Amino acid sequence: MRNPKLILPLLALGVGLLAQPAYAHGFGDRYDLPVPLGYFLVGAGVAVALSFAIIGLYMRSGPSHSGYWRYNLFKHGWLRAILTCPVTLLPVKLLAVFLLGLVIATGFIGAQTSSLNFAPIFVWIIWWVGMGFVAALVGNVWALINPWKILFEWAEWLYTRLRPGGSLSLNAEYPRDLGIWPALVLFLAFAWAENAYSEASIPNRVAIMVVVYSAITLGGMVVFGKHRWLRHGEAFSVVFSFLARFAPTEVRVREPDVCRVCGGSCLDLDGECVNCYECFERAESRELNIRPFTIGLARNESVTNDVLVMVVLLLSTVTFDGFSATPAWVDVQSFSLDIFAGTINNVVFNGLTIADTLGLLLFPVAFLLVYLAFSHLMYRSVGNSAGVGDLARAFVYSLIPIALAYNIAHFLTLLIIQGQIIIPIASNPFGFEWDLFGTAEYKIDIGVINAKVVWFLSVGLIVLGHIMAVYLAHYIAMRLFRDRITALKSQYPMITLMVAYTVVSLWIIAQPIVG
């Protein structure tokens, strides 16, 4: 590394965090580290920095034009027949729609105690956390089990039987300038409900939110068409598609004629159609591939400003979610409550809500400004003809492993510990003292994983995520600049940013959970 001065001041920040206990995020229990926390933070930062030096030393050429290794599972006719057979898929789709209906039904007519009702437990723990893990570690399963997509397809099938030649969708032209901004706004609203809305866990509020979102999603598909709205307006299709770029599976189409009429301009800059479900639905020549983890994030795609902002929003909201449970943020909330105590005292909208709302809005703005500032430093370091915005867009997908690693580290105990509550709730979804499957008396086992394991696993995940991000950023730089020296110089600001965020992430998960 030619300029270690960029790294050393940031590593020194960790030394300032003197010996203190660490708390595995998700546990209130203290775990005393064998060495001071500051040493852990510095060590993690050094590990990320060293990974840059090693990657820079051994990656001497740009990406190959022949693409990356992949294995097509559809080569096996019997496997293709099973995975694409409507009869095989029908039970899965029925279950997805049933669960959506159960969330709405239990939310409206079930017991209104959150811990006794299926709706909030399934939405906030099992579905939101679990589906994110599945999308990243397996693939974009959401494209198959999205209940709103399934309902629209069923309604469309029925409509064409009643009116042959007709179309349930108006197929209005989707404004190109809108991009994925509708999905971004809806995801921000979802993040606000998760992090700032004090009644988000009340079952009937959950049901209302699901009904409203269902109306928006189905309405969007009716107006613009199924695939256009799923690609641009359905927040979770967009979010899970980003996470699925990390996954070891993909769908691929090899029919240029199909891609030419696709409404999503699906071909990347290398002329490949990957994970376009509109083309996959229509094409005959299609593949379901196994591929290396993370490689989907390095594809040569054209990235727009809305995509840039969405990725930054993903990273910042999960960071705020973690930070908002620390004593430092509780102090901010207390200050806000004191300020508005005499003026705004509503149960739902009060000083606490104001603090959380401002935090949720300011975190993405701060993250975006910091990222653009480091993109400017990257621009200054290479003097390339590409502008600051071009560089920011080119490297933004390299941030997704960071968001993903922090997301898993942050929510792991929520899924493993609190997620066990779905076992008794499955037998008693409405809270009516039923015992459908004989599991209503199941008690959560908090000993299934301990604080020490969670802490070291979280550290490992975050460091690994940042190392993957370093690799991706260097891979993209080699493709963008072609010259190895220029690519290395361009990454000095990026590695500085990643080391800093490694330290911040680990500091957050080391804090005790408050509330």
KOLVO-548479 format. One record per residue (C-alpha): x, y, z. Coordinates in Angstrom, 3 decimals. Example, Ala and Ser with C-alpha at 12.3 -4.5 7.8 and 13.67 -1.06 7.14 Angstrom:
BEGIN
12.300, -4.500, 7.800 .
13.670, -1.060, 7.140 .
% end
This chain:
BEGIN
0.000, 0.000, 0.000 .
1.649, 3.220, -1.139 .
-0.103, 5.668, 1.160 .
-0.686, 4.250, 4.638 .
-1.301, 7.776, 5.952 .
-4.851, 7.442, 4.710 .
-5.430, 4.469, 6.989 .
-3.513, 5.201, 10.180 .
-5.592, 8.137, 11.481 .
-8.717, 6.019, 11.259 .
-7.116, 3.114, 13.060 .
-6.135, 5.508, 15.807 .
-9.815, 6.160, 16.442 .
-10.144, 2.628, 17.733 .
-7.372, 3.160, 20.273 .
-9.398, 6.015, 21.711 .
-12.097, 3.516, 22.624 .
-10.482, 2.358, 25.842 .
-11.035, -0.936, 27.567 .
-14.744, -1.497, 28.053 .
-17.102, -4.471, 28.087 .
-18.814, -5.557, 24.896 .
-22.428, -6.584, 24.545 .
-23.508, -9.035, 21.881 .
-26.113, -7.099, 19.944 .
-29.511, -8.620, 20.634 .
-28.527, -9.650, 24.180 .
-28.726, -7.486, 27.240 .
-26.086, -9.693, 28.871 .
-22.579, -8.386, 29.123 .
-19.735, -10.389, 27.657 .
-16.283, -9.387, 28.928 .
-13.840, -9.573, 26.051 .
-10.446, -11.208, 26.593 .
-8.841, -7.966, 25.362 .
-10.100, -4.360, 25.429 .
-12.811, -3.506, 22.906 .
-10.550, -0.888, 21.341 .
-8.073, -3.585, 20.375 .
-10.846, -5.565, 18.697 .
-11.892, -2.525, 16.688 .
-8.347, -1.748, 15.621 .
-7.704, -5.400, 14.778 .
-10.815, -5.571, 12.618 .
-9.853, -2.354, 10.845 .
-6.350, -3.682, 10.222 .
-7.802, -6.945, 8.847 .
-9.883, -5.019, 6.309 .
-6.917, -2.811, 5.370 .
-4.620, -5.816, 4.950 .
-7.196, -7.493, 2.744 .
-6.908, -4.513, 0.402 .
-3.131, -4.897, 0.273 .
-3.394, -8.635, -0.460 .
-6.121, -8.209, -3.083 .
-4.188, -5.394, -4.729 .
-1.062, -7.551, -4.799 .
-2.654, -10.623, -6.383 .
-5.359, -9.140, -8.617 .
-3.211, -7.904, -11.484 .
-5.644, -8.044, -14.386 .
-9.161, -6.847, -15.052 .
-12.276, -9.020, -15.226 .
-12.405, -11.551, -18.021 .
-14.783, -10.930, -20.907 .
-15.732, -14.607, -20.765 .
-17.695, -13.980, -17.568 .
-17.666, -15.916, -14.307 .
-18.036, -19.594, -13.500 .
-21.599, -20.896, -13.345 .
-23.396, -24.236, -13.520 .
-26.816, -24.504, -15.150 .
-29.153, -26.704, -13.094 .
-31.595, -26.765, -15.999 .
-29.142, -28.986, -17.882 .
-30.864, -31.781, -16.014 .
-34.234, -32.153, -17.702 .
-35.884, -33.837, -14.723 .
-34.804, -31.014, -12.407 .
-36.011, -28.364, -14.847 .
-39.348, -30.163, -15.130 .
-39.797, -30.210, -11.349 .
-38.733, -26.603, -10.756 .
-40.874, -25.151, -13.544 .
-43.944, -27.380, -13.280 .
-47.060, -25.375, -12.286 .
-48.304, -28.308, -10.209 .
-45.062, -28.331, -8.203 .
-45.180, -24.582, -7.629 .
-48.883, -24.377, -6.769 .
-48.593, -25.496, -3.094 .
-45.831, -22.936, -2.516 .
-47.921, -20.156, -4.048 .
-51.020, -21.201, -2.110 .
-49.026, -21.079, 1.122 .
-47.701, -17.582, 0.314 .
-51.198, -16.227, -0.336 .
-52.561, -18.029, 2.728 .
-49.926, -16.406, 4.948 .
-50.797, -12.955, 3.571 .
-54.462, -13.596, 4.328 .
-53.598, -14.933, 7.788 .
-51.617, -11.784, 8.612 .
-54.602, -9.610, 7.693 .
-57.157, -11.826, 9.456 .
-55.203, -12.242, 12.697 .
-54.321, -8.558, 12.718 .
-57.934, -7.455, 12.536 .
-59.799, -10.061, 14.578 .
-57.130, -11.701, 16.728 .
-55.941, -10.737, 20.210 .
-54.372, -7.281, 20.165 .
-51.411, -8.286, 22.326 .
-48.359, -8.342, 20.056 .
-46.749, -11.386, 21.639 .
-49.948, -13.422, 21.211 .
-50.739, -12.508, 17.602 .
-49.388, -14.001, 14.384 .
-49.388, -10.750, 12.366 .
-46.614, -8.669, 14.005 .
-44.441, -11.688, 14.786 .
-44.572, -13.012, 11.243 .
-44.161, -9.631, 9.510 .
-41.382, -8.113, 11.613 .
-39.370, -11.198, 12.571 .
-40.009, -14.179, 10.310 .
-40.756, -12.511, 6.973 .
-38.751, -9.272, 6.991 .
-35.623, -10.645, 8.660 .
-35.848, -14.181, 7.317 .
-36.599, -13.291, 3.695 .
-33.628, -10.914, 3.599 .
-31.362, -13.737, 4.748 .
-32.826, -16.150, 2.179 .
-32.550, -13.648, -0.685 .
-28.862, -13.074, 0.022 .
-27.778, -16.588, 0.962 .
-29.967, -18.648, -1.404 .
-31.420, -16.426, -4.119 .
-34.384, -14.262, -5.004 .
-37.096, -16.596, -3.734 .
-39.347, -13.541, -3.320 .
-39.793, -13.414, -7.104 .
-41.500, -16.806, -6.805 .
-43.547, -16.391, -3.603 .
-44.515, -12.704, -3.731 .
-48.217, -13.032, -2.766 .
-49.275, -9.824, -4.534 .
-47.700, -11.036, -7.757 .
-49.432, -14.399, -7.354 .
-52.822, -12.800, -6.675 .
-52.460, -10.578, -9.728 .
-51.507, -13.556, -11.906 .
-54.544, -15.498, -10.705 .
-56.829, -12.520, -11.300 .
-55.266, -12.014, -14.730 .
-55.832, -15.676, -15.611 .
-59.481, -15.452, -14.562 .
-59.981, -12.181, -16.442 .
-58.622, -13.609, -19.698 .
-60.967, -16.596, -19.342 .
-63.954, -14.311, -18.907 .
-62.822, -11.847, -21.574 .
-60.599, -13.633, -24.110 .
-58.043, -11.288, -25.616 .
-58.490, -8.764, -22.817 .
-55.884, -7.574, -20.342 .
-56.362, -6.905, -16.657 .
-53.634, -4.269, -16.803 .
-54.021, -0.874, -18.453 .
-50.327, -1.126, -19.439 .
-49.887, 2.625, -19.090 .
-46.451, 3.871, -20.075 .
-44.237, 4.037, -17.015 .
-42.384, 7.380, -16.828 .
-38.714, 6.580, -17.389 .
-37.590, 9.390, -15.081 .
-39.476, 7.819, -12.165 .
-37.069, 4.876, -12.074 .
-37.342, 3.064, -8.744 .
-38.190, 6.211, -6.788 .
-41.698, 4.863, -5.944 .
-40.124, 1.743, -4.423 .
-37.636, 3.905, -2.545 .
-40.393, 6.065, -1.037 .
-42.404, 3.000, -0.020 .
-39.348, 1.373, 1.534 .
-38.600, 4.549, 3.478 .
-42.181, 4.493, 4.780 .
-41.687, 0.856, 5.799 .
-38.413, 1.724, 7.541 .
-40.191, 4.566, 9.372 .
-42.874, 2.164, 10.583 .
-40.201, -0.276, 11.744 .
-37.994, 2.255, 13.516 .
-40.132, 5.251, 14.501 .
-43.831, 4.335, 14.595 .
-44.634, 3.434, 18.196 .
-47.686, 1.331, 17.289 .
-46.041, -0.726, 14.547 .
-46.285, -3.919, 16.605 .
-50.015, -3.586, 17.380 .
-51.728, -6.313, 15.338 .
-54.518, -4.238, 13.779 .
-52.009, -1.541, 12.786 .
-49.936, -4.220, 11.063 .
-53.032, -5.454, 9.232 .
-53.932, -1.917, 8.128 .
-50.412, -1.340, 6.783 .
-50.527, -4.651, 4.900 .
-53.923, -3.829, 3.369 .
-52.779, -0.348, 2.298 .
-49.582, -1.725, 0.787 .
-51.566, -4.478, -0.951 .
-53.845, -1.883, -2.539 .
-50.863, 0.177, -3.733 .
-49.074, -2.858, -5.165 .
-52.062, -4.409, -6.904 .
-53.130, -0.979, -8.167 .
-49.663, -0.334, -9.566 .
-49.719, -3.637, -11.446 .
-53.180, -2.880, -12.852 .
-52.085, 0.550, -14.098 .
-48.554, -0.146, -15.359 .
-48.411, -3.902, -15.772 .
-47.170, -6.636, -13.470 .
-43.487, -6.650, -14.310 .
-43.059, -2.890, -14.643 .
-44.507, -2.224, -11.208 .
-42.625, -5.075, -9.557 .
-39.404, -3.768, -11.086 .
-39.958, -0.103, -10.194 .
-42.631, 0.307, -7.532 .
-42.807, -2.800, -5.360 .
-40.353, -1.963, -2.599 .
-39.533, -5.495, -1.501 .
-39.045, -6.826, -5.036 .
-36.460, -4.079, -5.500 .
-34.774, -4.590, -2.112 .
-34.603, -8.377, -2.349 .
-33.314, -8.138, -5.934 .
-30.381, -6.064, -4.630 .
-29.638, -8.599, -1.885 .
-30.002, -11.484, -4.357 .
-27.113, -10.092, -6.390 .
-24.953, -11.425, -3.555 .
-26.541, -14.892, -3.722 .
-25.058, -18.044, -5.309 .
-27.960, -18.468, -7.748 .
-29.274, -16.564, -10.750 .
-31.719, -16.927, -13.611 .
-30.427, -16.141, -17.086 .
-32.023, -15.796, -20.524 .
-30.250, -16.320, -23.852 .
-32.853, -15.019, -26.295 .
-32.007, -11.504, -27.557 .
-35.392, -11.219, -29.277 .
-37.169, -11.657, -25.946 .
-34.905, -9.117, -24.261 .
-35.501, -6.528, -26.980 .
-39.195, -6.309, -26.121 .
-38.650, -6.405, -22.361 .
-39.913, -3.276, -20.664 .
-37.003, -3.161, -18.268 .
-34.023, -2.634, -20.574 .
-32.703, -5.791, -18.972 .
-29.440, -6.238, -20.863 .
-26.345, -5.122, -18.983 .
-23.383, -3.408, -20.639 .
-21.974, -6.815, -21.602 .
-25.227, -7.765, -23.342 .
-26.302, -10.315, -20.708 .
-29.809, -10.795, -19.296 .
-29.577, -11.911, -15.671 .
-32.368, -11.997, -13.077 .
-34.931, -10.389, -15.371 .
-38.084, -12.264, -14.429 .
-40.125, -10.801, -17.274 .
-37.751, -12.323, -19.830 .
-37.441, -15.538, -17.815 .
-41.216, -15.917, -17.847 .
-41.392, -15.588, -21.648 .
-38.220, -17.263, -22.893 .
-37.644, -20.866, -23.916 .
-33.841, -20.758, -23.637 .
-33.361, -20.063, -19.938 .
-31.013, -21.109, -17.179 .
-31.037, -21.491, -13.408 .
-27.377, -21.151, -12.478 .
-25.238, -21.738, -9.437 .
-22.464, -19.129, -9.264 .
-19.915, -17.818, -6.717 .
-21.186, -15.633, -3.879 .
-20.933, -11.832, -4.447 .
-20.169, -12.088, -8.178 .
-23.616, -10.824, -9.134 .
-22.715, -7.482, -7.566 .
-19.783, -7.091, -9.950 .
-21.765, -7.372, -13.176 .
-21.229, -4.573, -15.675 .
-24.545, -2.800, -15.100 .
-25.634, 0.748, -15.754 .
-26.450, 2.306, -12.370 .
-28.773, 5.291, -12.036 .
-29.088, 7.861, -9.262 .
-32.217, 6.242, -7.827 .
-30.364, 2.928, -7.469 .
-27.455, 4.728, -5.794 .
-29.777, 6.357, -3.258 .
-31.638, 3.087, -2.618 .
-28.452, 1.173, -1.803 .
-27.306, 3.948, 0.535 .
-30.768, 3.934, 2.138 .
-30.486, 0.189, 2.774 .
-27.097, 0.597, 4.426 .
-28.097, 3.601, 6.521 .
-31.444, 2.288, 7.770 .
-30.008, -0.956, 9.118 .
-27.224, 1.047, 10.782 .
-29.754, 3.408, 12.333 .
-31.799, 0.423, 13.491 .
-28.782, -0.801, 15.438 .
-27.696, 2.610, 16.710 .
-31.221, 3.521, 17.861 .
-31.080, 0.741, 20.471 .
-27.887, 2.063, 22.121 .
-27.636, 4.259, 25.236 .
-26.272, 7.100, 23.084 .
-29.499, 7.293, 21.078 .
-31.645, 6.922, 24.193 .
-30.001, 10.127, 25.432 .
-31.067, 11.833, 22.187 .
-34.618, 10.536, 22.628 .
-34.732, 11.781, 26.222 .
-33.560, 15.217, 25.104 .
-36.275, 15.309, 22.434 .
-38.944, 14.227, 24.922 .
-37.921, 17.025, 27.280 .
-38.070, 19.640, 24.501 .
-41.541, 18.668, 23.267 .
-42.998, 17.558, 26.610 .
-45.298, 20.553, 26.930 .
-46.324, 20.896, 23.294 .
-46.503, 17.495, 21.580 .
-47.669, 14.753, 23.899 .
-49.673, 12.420, 21.668 .
-49.271, 8.699, 22.315 .
-48.218, 8.124, 18.705 .
-46.599, 11.400, 17.714 .
-44.381, 12.790, 20.470 .
-40.797, 13.737, 21.174 .
-39.727, 10.112, 20.839 .
-41.283, 9.797, 17.382 .
-39.771, 13.112, 16.297 .
-36.277, 12.024, 17.366 .
-36.551, 8.654, 15.622 .
-38.021, 10.204, 12.471 .
-35.273, 12.805, 12.253 .
-32.647, 10.131, 12.862 .
-34.112, 7.921, 10.165 .
-34.062, 10.812, 7.681 .
-30.683, 12.253, 8.642 .
-28.784, 8.955, 8.593 .
-29.321, 8.364, 4.831 .
-28.474, 11.996, 4.079 .
-25.284, 11.775, 6.145 .
-24.319, 8.427, 4.598 .
-24.901, 9.754, 1.084 .
-22.876, 12.909, 1.716 .
-19.993, 10.917, 3.201 .
-20.055, 8.461, 0.292 .
-20.085, 11.291, -2.254 .
-17.236, 13.014, -0.397 .
-15.105, 9.878, -0.629 .
-16.134, 9.477, -4.273 .
-14.807, 12.997, -4.798 .
-11.524, 11.975, -3.158 .
-11.446, 8.988, -5.498 .
-11.976, 11.321, -8.445 .
-9.157, 13.589, -7.241 .
-6.809, 10.638, -6.750 .
-7.075, 9.338, -10.326 .
-7.957, 12.411, -12.399 .
-10.124, 10.207, -14.589 .
-12.518, 11.594, -17.159 .
-15.381, 10.030, -15.199 .
-17.082, 12.493, -12.884 .
-17.760, 12.155, -9.161 .
-21.306, 10.950, -9.811 .
-20.080, 8.363, -12.315 .
-17.640, 6.942, -9.776 .
-20.226, 6.946, -6.985 .
-22.658, 5.012, -9.152 .
-20.001, 2.612, -10.432 .
-18.929, 1.486, -6.952 .
-22.238, 1.582, -5.069 .
-22.963, -2.150, -5.395 .
-19.718, -2.843, -3.543 .
-21.479, -1.471, -0.437 .
-24.107, -4.232, -0.421 .
-21.917, -6.887, 1.305 .
-21.421, -4.342, 4.102 .
-25.163, -3.750, 4.442 .
-25.807, -7.480, 4.290 .
-23.149, -8.442, 6.842 .
-24.326, -5.801, 9.291 .
-27.944, -6.835, 8.708 .
-27.172, -10.469, 9.551 .
-25.042, -9.518, 12.569 .
-27.714, -7.131, 13.829 .
-30.744, -9.382, 13.349 .
-29.237, -12.825, 13.949 .
-30.339, -13.124, 17.570 .
-33.735, -11.638, 16.774 .
-34.346, -14.464, 14.315 .
-32.793, -17.241, 16.426 .
-34.146, -16.242, 19.850 .
-37.293, -14.158, 19.422 .
-38.085, -16.000, 16.192 .
-38.840, -19.123, 18.234 .
-42.115, -17.513, 19.278 .
-43.528, -18.523, 15.885 .
-43.600, -22.131, 17.200 .
-46.357, -21.546, 19.807 .
-47.993, -18.858, 17.655 .
-48.407, -21.340, 14.775 .
-50.719, -23.344, 17.034 .
-52.542, -20.259, 18.304 .
-52.300, -17.553, 15.592 .
-55.289, -15.517, 16.750 .
-54.451, -15.673, 20.459 .
-57.724, -17.508, 21.161 .
-56.131, -20.243, 23.313 .
-56.063, -22.740, 20.451 .
-53.468, -25.516, 20.159 .
-53.682, -26.620, 16.520 .
-50.315, -28.399, 16.333 .
-49.652, -29.132, 20.002 .
-46.964, -26.427, 20.307 .
-48.918, -23.687, 22.085 .
-47.035, -24.278, 25.353 .
-43.571, -24.096, 23.787 .
-41.179, -21.839, 25.733 .
-38.421, -19.851, 24.049 .
-34.982, -21.377, 24.632 .
-32.633, -18.432, 25.136 .
-29.723, -20.833, 25.636 .
-29.719, -21.954, 22.014 .
-26.895, -19.465, 21.434 .
-24.901, -17.419, 23.937 .
-23.531, -13.887, 23.990 .
-19.932, -14.972, 23.418 .
-20.803, -16.891, 20.241 .
-22.970, -14.039, 18.972 .
-20.235, -11.476, 19.572 .
-17.500, -13.371, 17.741 .
-19.870, -14.403, 14.959 .
-20.971, -10.789, 14.520 .
-17.371, -9.586, 14.412 .
-16.506, -12.246, 11.848 .
-19.528, -11.438, 9.681 .
-18.866, -7.703, 9.647 .
-15.162, -8.074, 8.893 .
-15.901, -10.665, 6.190 .
-18.550, -8.403, 4.660 .
-16.118, -5.521, 4.486 .
-13.405, -7.717, 2.962 .
-15.879, -8.825, 0.291 .
-16.709, -5.175, -0.325 .
-12.999, -4.394, -0.707 .
-12.662, -7.204, -3.251 .
-15.695, -6.029, -5.223 .
-14.539, -2.414, -5.230 .
-11.119, -3.446, -6.538 .
-12.702, -5.755, -9.127 .
-14.870, -2.868, -10.372 .
-11.884, -0.507, -10.358 .
-9.871, -2.911, -12.518 .
-12.724, -3.045, -15.024 .
-13.248, 0.710, -14.969 .
-9.640, 1.901, -15.208 .
-7.890, -1.149, -16.736 .
-4.572, 0.190, -15.463 .
-3.591, -1.590, -12.227 .
-1.810, 1.386, -10.648 .
-4.714, 3.735, -11.331 .
-7.139, 1.162, -9.949 .
-5.098, 0.890, -6.735 .
-4.885, 4.665, -6.327 .
-8.625, 4.986, -6.811 .
-9.229, 2.612, -3.912 .
-7.314, 4.491, -1.210 .
-10.323, 6.666, -0.333 .
-12.702, 3.697, -0.560 .
-10.639, 1.491, 1.746 .
-10.394, 4.369, 4.222 .
-14.172, 4.641, 4.224 .
-14.600, 0.891, 4.658 .
-12.150, 0.681, 7.549 .
-13.940, 3.552, 9.270 .
-17.304, 1.890, 8.817 .
-15.933, -1.438, 10.087 .
-14.946, 0.266, 13.334 .
-18.290, 2.070, 13.638 .
-20.292, -1.107, 12.935 .
-18.424, -3.129, 15.538 .
-18.757, -0.344, 18.090 .
-22.538, -0.339, 17.575 .
-22.975, -4.094, 18.002 .
-20.783, -3.948, 21.124 .
-23.220, -1.603, 22.864 .
-25.850, -2.863, 25.321 .
-29.408, -3.008, 24.005 .
-31.669, -0.443, 25.633 .
-35.419, -0.863, 25.323 .
% end
